[in-house]
């Protein structure tokens, strides 16, 4: 059992969701404590960002060849000026798992695209409501005492069904 740190914007793969061609590549965050929790139980676990084809190469050029990784504030200004946020965005989620169930090798997948929705008094971009919604759903669970009231909580300790039963979590089922 080995834990391996990988650099962002590597391990490029191509995938299709609803006929849309995307690329996926390693990125930071996302796994949190899952590498420790599942060490020795899961052979391979990774977290990737999905973007449209060509994104990874362009970002590698921008940050590494143009040395913008050393000037994050300027890089942020350039990117927002060149590509401002769009109102009609999509957040794609693709989760796959392979392993044995009842002695048979199987693959299970969850694939979904989340779009802007009307919530909190207005239309919210997909990236905004999905990011905020995951936090707010957990806050609801703490408020309702579905989760511990103190201490460190791993994301993998949050029961999915209970999360989806919260007002905010239910948005992910729509």
Secondary structure, DSSP 8 states (H G I E B T S, - for coil): -------SS-S-EEEEETTEEEEEEE-SSS-TTHHHHTTTT-S----EEEEETTHHHHHHIIIIIS-GGG-HHHHHHHHHHHS---SS-EEEEEEEEEEEETTEEEEEEEEEEEE-EEETTEEE-HHHHHHHHHHHHHHHHHHTTSS-SSS---GGGS-HHHHHTSTTGGGGG-
